Amino acid sequence: MPMIHIVGVGPAGASLAYYLKDEFKVRGYEIRKSPGAKPCAWAVPRSLEKYIKIPEEVILNKIYGQKIYLNNKLLSENYQRLPQGYILNKPSFIKWLLDGVDVKLGKSIKFKGQEPELRTRDGDITVIATGSIFHNESKWKFLTYQYILKDAKIEDDIIEIRFYTDFVGYIWVFPRGNKADVGIGGFLSHDELKARLDSFIKNDERFRYTKIERKEGAHIYAGGIKEELYNFKYPVIGEALGAVYPLTGEGIRPSIISSHALFRSIKYGKPFKEEFEKTGVPQQINFQKQLVEALLKAPPHLREVFIREYFKSSKNPL
């Protein structure tokens, strides 16, 4: 039986291992000693359960509502009787996905150009799921920066995202267990993003008496699906392929859906691109990229029009 080598076991690589582990020999390689450590908001919509069942033990919060703001004014809100999504304990979720999988933690796989230097046998399959490795010089890599706050006065079943017209990006406020995850992402420098986030927290009464438990940041590639990687020597999934929604920065769900498409491709011998495009995710991602391109070129008053129209036409856009 051939071995499937997965380089990187974040959400994409770990979920691929989960799908494959009962039918194939799988080995994962992860540069971090703790999978899932890359900072993000840990949120997934309930629609992800079409592809993978979320175990109760990794759910920190069930989300029933969302609020969207534009220039700090409420633009839309949506509440439902059933959960719209979940805040996951991401490290615990990835640990659950990798249960029973041979994973080499703290293992750095070197790349020669874009090819991993990995010793394999004939018939083995190597999958690249290493985040933004193909996008290091891309103008579409933007920074996210977040604080985990204790004692914040926020609702534990609602998320909020705040867009602005003077820059292309957003601020988010998500519950994380009994804490708050307050962050910012966008096409600004680290210092500019930090200053905006500090100002937002300082001027919001909900955070007046909070304590910062942790500060963290990461780069995210938001340039859409890289079509040329469908024809690369090795299958590429997750953020490495561009499976991140450029407008909202959502990455866990599209990464897992990309791994499910590759699982079907490996199991049934169907083209990966065909399987992934059946889901509609690549098309949605590339539409959001076009929207972000328009926002970057537009003056503030037109950014307001674009954002209003997008959320007006989307019943549940996040």
Buried (B, 14 or more C-beta within 10 A) or exposed (E): EEBBBBBBBBBBBBBBBBBBBEEBBBBBBBBBEEBBBBBBBBBBBBEBEEBBEBEEEBBBBBBBBBBBBBBEEEBBEBEEEEBBBBBBBBBBBBBBBBEEBEBBBEBEBEBEEEEBEBEBEEEBBBBBBBBBBBBEEBEBBBBBBBBBBEBBEBBBBBBBBBBBBEBBBBBBBBBBEEBBBBBBBBBBEEEBBBEBBEEBBEEBEBBEEBEEEEEBBBBBBBBBBBEEBBEBEBBBBBBBBBBBBBBBBBBBBBBBBBBBBBBBBBEEEEEBBEBBBEBEBBEEBBBBBEBBBEBEEBEEEEBBEBBBEBBEEEEEBB
